[in-house]
Amino acid sequence: MINWNDFQKVEIRVGTILEVRDFPEAIKPAYKLKIDFGKFGTMKSSAQITDLYSKEELKGKQIIAVTNFPPKQIANFISECLVLGFETEKGVVLVHPGQEIENGLRIS
């Protein structure tokens, strides 16, 4: 079990996907994402979400991500945040706000 202070250390923020590119160098099918977190800037992420989402439908979509993990190298790409989703039998379903909100807002 974690306590409230542990949870408060995790920065979970909303951002809008600005750019989606194929990531053929990844071991598992993935996209390279560029995400706008408002006053917290833009971050890159590798996301294994190709089963359920096309590049076209992802651009402009708001998502939820952990923004304070250390950067992680995936193949030749540095992923700066972790996009959150639910693993299902059909693929990863992204976590997103129910309505459009300001980029950078934090889950609390």
C-alpha positions as CSV (number, residue, x, y, z in Angstrom):
1,M,0.0,0.0,0.0
2,I,1.1,3.6,-0.7
3,N,0.1,6.6,1.4
4,W,-1.1,10.0,0.2
5,N,2.4,11.5,0.3
6,D,3.5,8.8,-2.1
7,F,0.7,9.5,-4.5
8,Q,1.3,13.2,-4.4
9,K,4.9,12.6,-5.8
10,V,3.4,11.3,-9.1
11,E,2.6,14.1,-11.5
12,I,-0.3,12.9,-13.6
13,R,-1.2,15.7,-16.1
14,V,-3.5,16.2,-19.1
15,G,-1.9,17.1,-22.5
16,T,-2.8,17.4,-26.1
17,I,-1.1,15.3,-28.8
18,L,0.5,17.6,-31.3
19,E,2.3,15.2,-33.5
20,V,2.2,11.4,-34.2
21,R,4.8,9.5,-36.1
22,D,5.5,5.9,-36.8
23,F,8.2,4.2,-34.7
24,P,9.5,1.3,-36.9
25,E,12.6,0.9,-34.7
26,A,10.5,-0.1,-31.7
27,I,10.4,-3.8,-30.8
28,K,6.6,-3.7,-30.4
29,P,4.4,-1.6,-32.7
30,A,4.3,2.0,-31.3
31,Y,4.0,5.6,-32.2
32,K,6.2,8.6,-31.3
33,L,4.1,11.3,-29.8
34,K,4.8,15.0,-29.1
35,I,2.4,16.2,-26.4
36,D,1.6,19.7,-25.2
37,F,1.3,20.1,-21.4
38,G,0.6,23.8,-21.4
39,K,2.8,25.8,-19.1
40,F,4.8,22.6,-18.4
41,G,6.0,22.5,-22.0
42,T,6.0,19.7,-24.6
43,M,7.2,16.2,-24.0
44,K,7.9,13.2,-26.2
45,S,6.6,9.7,-25.6
46,S,6.6,6.3,-27.2
47,A,3.2,4.7,-26.9
48,Q,2.1,1.1,-27.9
49,I,-1.3,2.2,-29.0
50,T,-1.3,1.3,-32.7
51,D,-3.9,-1.5,-32.4
52,L,-6.8,0.8,-31.5
53,Y,-5.7,4.3,-32.7
54,S,-4.7,5.7,-36.1
55,K,-2.3,8.6,-36.3
56,E,-5.0,10.8,-37.7
57,E,-7.4,10.3,-34.8
58,L,-4.7,10.8,-32.2
59,K,-3.6,14.2,-33.4
60,G,-5.4,16.8,-31.2
61,K,-6.6,14.2,-28.7
62,Q,-6.2,15.0,-25.0
63,I,-4.6,12.2,-23.0
64,I,-3.3,11.7,-19.4
65,A,0.3,11.0,-18.7
66,V,2.9,10.7,-15.9
67,T,5.2,13.7,-16.5
68,N,7.9,13.3,-13.7
69,F,9.5,9.9,-14.5
70,P,13.1,10.1,-15.7
71,P,13.5,10.0,-19.5
72,K,13.8,6.5,-20.9
73,Q,15.6,5.5,-24.1
74,I,13.5,3.2,-26.3
75,A,15.5,2.2,-29.4
76,N,16.8,5.5,-30.8
77,F,14.2,7.6,-29.1
78,I,14.0,9.3,-25.7
79,S,10.6,9.0,-24.1
80,E,10.0,11.8,-21.6
81,C,6.6,10.9,-20.1
82,L,4.4,7.8,-19.7
83,V,1.0,8.0,-21.5
84,L,-1.6,6.1,-19.4
85,G,-3.9,3.5,-20.8
86,F,-5.8,0.3,-19.9
87,E,-4.5,-3.0,-21.5
88,T,-7.4,-4.9,-23.0
89,E,-7.5,-8.0,-25.3
90,K,-7.9,-5.7,-28.3
91,G,-5.1,-3.3,-27.3
92,V,-4.4,-0.3,-25.1
93,V,-7.3,2.1,-24.4
94,L,-6.1,5.6,-23.6
95,V,-7.1,7.4,-20.4
96,H,-8.5,10.8,-21.2
97,P,-10.6,13.5,-19.6
98,G,-14.4,13.3,-20.3
99,Q,-14.3,16.9,-21.6
100,E,-11.7,19.2,-22.9
101,I,-9.7,20.9,-20.2
102,E,-6.6,23.1,-19.8
103,N,-3.4,21.3,-20.8
104,G,-1.1,20.8,-17.8
105,L,-3.8,20.3,-15.2
106,R,-2.9,17.7,-12.6
107,I,-4.9,14.9,-11.2
108,S,-5.3,15.4,-7.5
